[in-house]
Amino acid sequence: MPKMNGVDLIKRVRSEFPSPPYIMMITAIQSSQAKENILEIGADEFISKPFRMKSLLATLKEGLARRSQPLPKIQKINILQK
């Protein structure tokens, strides 16, 4: 990308949008450490090149379906209580 890298773009989108979009990083980087870092920064998915179009579409479909699901209700459970 000419003006900023993907990491900076993810950080900016996550900080500036109240309801950020689904972000899929597609890159030539193969390292598992890079994947972990990108996901920690805020990407929803990390796809390394080369990839199969069928796999890309399946990942995208699954990711978008997850985002459309309602958030689970979370209950606080005190496991130390007797």
Backbone hydrogen bonds, N-H to C=O, Kabsch-Sander energy under -0.5 kcal/mol:
donor,donor_aa,acceptor,acceptor_aa,energy
9,L,5,N,-2.1
10,I,6,G,-2.4
11,K,7,V,-2.3
12,R,8,D,-2.4
13,V,9,L,-2.7
14,R,10,I,-2.6
15,S,11,K,-1.7
16,E,12,R,-2.2
17,F,13,V,-1.8
24,M,22,Y,-0.6
25,M,23,I,-0.5
25,M,45,E,-2.5
26,I,24,M,-0.6
27,T,25,M,-0.5
27,T,47,I,-2.5
35,K,31,S,-1.8
36,E,32,S,-2.3
37,N,33,Q,-2.4
38,I,34,A,-2.7
39,L,35,K,-2.4
40,E,36,E,-2.2
41,I,37,N,-2.2
42,G,38,I,-1.2
43,A,38,I,-2.1
44,D,23,I,-2.5
45,E,23,I,-1.6
47,I,25,M,-3.4
49,K,27,T,-2.9
56,L,52,R,-2.3
57,L,53,M,-2.7
58,A,54,K,-2.0
59,T,55,S,-2.5
60,L,56,L,-2.5
61,K,57,L,-2.6
62,E,58,A,-2.5
63,G,59,T,-2.5
64,L,60,L,-2.5
65,A,61,K,-2.0
66,R,62,E,-2.1
67,R,63,G,-1.7
68,S,64,L,-1.2
69,Q,65,A,-0.6
69,Q,66,R,-0.9
77,I,75,Q,-0.5
79,I,77,I,-1.0
81,Q,78,N,-0.8
